[in-house]
Amino acid sequence: MIQRYAMLLIIVVWVVILTPVVLAQTKVKMMVFGGSDHKTYLGCLSCDPSDLDSIFNRAGPYGHCPIFGDTLFCRGPFKNFGTTGPFQNLSACASGASNPPVIVDESGNYYGRFSVGGPFGHSDSVCAIFGRFRHEAACELVKWVCEQER
């Protein structure tokens, strides 16, 4: 139970102070895109949790795994974005993914890969130990997403 509250706190920190430089001015819509060309919208990270496109809205299309869909919360061999495994190249949850989802704002500014990273993962993952896009709260959010069963 304590871990759940700690994770919720990390998520709240992520939503409230995503990237201090950006949010010092205004609240910016931070979005996740996946797929080989990063054109598949996977949800909003900084939106109010009640917004339809927030990944925190379980009733919305991006906050759970729909029966015939593929989101960050979908697991299984035929799902792309939330599955672990050595051949899941588009997944946020696969440590060796060659092309995991990206985080961008509405202006197209890039904030790194929404990915657990790992020794064979991207150096621009928010979880990359020595990466320039390393962001502890964002990394904890990716790990939280990858642990969920929705």
N, C-alpha and C positions, 0 to 999 in steps of 0.2 A: 504494500500500500504506500509506503514511504517513497519507493522508487517511482510509482505512478505520479505522486505529487511533485517529486523532483523533476521528472520529465515534463510535467505540465508547466512548471516554473521556467524551465529552459525554453519551452515553446513560446511562452508568453514573452520572455526576453527577446527571442528571435523575432516575433511579430512586432514588438514595440520598438526595438532598436536594431533592426536588420543590419544595416551597415551605417555606422555613426556618421560618416561623411555625407551620405545621401540623405538620411533622415534629419540631419541638422537643419535643413532648409524646409522640406515638406515631406509628407507621407507619400512614398513612391510605391506604385503597384509592382511587386516583384513576382514574376511568373516563371513557371517551369515548362520547358518544351523538350520533347524527346523525339525519337525516331532517327533514322539515318540522316535526314536533312534538318532535324530539329524544328519541324513544322507542326508536330502533334502537340497541341496544348494539353498540359497535364494538371493545370490548376494554378491558383494564386496562393503565394506564401504570406503576403502581407495584408491581404484583405480581411475585413471583419469576419470572424468565424461563422457568422450567420449569412454571409454573402453566398450566393449560389455557386460561384466558382472557387470558393475557398477550399483548400484541401482539408480544412478542419470541420467542414460542414458535412456530416455523415449523410444528410438527406440530399445533398447536392451531387452532381455527377462526378466530381473529382475527389470526394471524401470517403469513398468506399469502392468496392469492386462490383460493378454491375455485371449481371449474368452474361451479357454478350459484349462487354466492353474490356478495355485494358487501361488501367490507371496505375498510379504508384502503389496502390494497395492490392493489386491482383497478383496472385501467386500461381505457379504451375508451369508446366513445360511449354505451353502455347501462349504464354503471356510474356510481354516484352519488358515492362518497365519496373516491376517490383519483385522479380524472381531472382534467386541466387543460383549460382552454378557457373561452371567454367565456360559455357557457350552462350551466356546471356549478355551479349555485347551492348545492348541498349538499356540495360537495367541500372537503376540507381543503387540496387542492393547487391550487385555482383562485384566483388572486389577486383576482378580483372576485366571488367567491361571496357571495351575499346572505344565506345561511343555513348557514354551515359548522358542523361538529360542535362540541360544547361539552365542556368538562372539568368534572366534578363529583366530589365525594366521596360516600361512603355516606350522609352526613347531608344531602346536597342542596346543600352549599356550592358556589358557582360560582367557577371559576378562570380563566375566559376561554374564548376559542374556539380549538380545535385547528385552526389555519389559518395558511397562509403570509401572510395579510393582503394587503397591497399598497395602492396608492393608492386603489383603489375598494373595498377590503375593509372588514371590520368594525374599528372602533376598539378593540374589546375582544379582538382577536386577540392571542395570545401573541407574535406577530411585529410587532405595530403599533408603529411607532417611538416615538410619544408616548402610547401607550395605557396605561391604569392596570394592565392585566394583562400588560404586556410582561415576558417572562421569557426571557432569552437561551438557557438550556439547553433550555427547552421549544420555543423557536423552532427551534433546531438539530435537535431531534427531529422536528418536523413536516417540516422540509426533508429530513431523512434518509428518513423514511417515503415522501415524495413522489418520492425518487430510486430507490427500490427496485423491482426487477422480480421479484416472487415469484409 
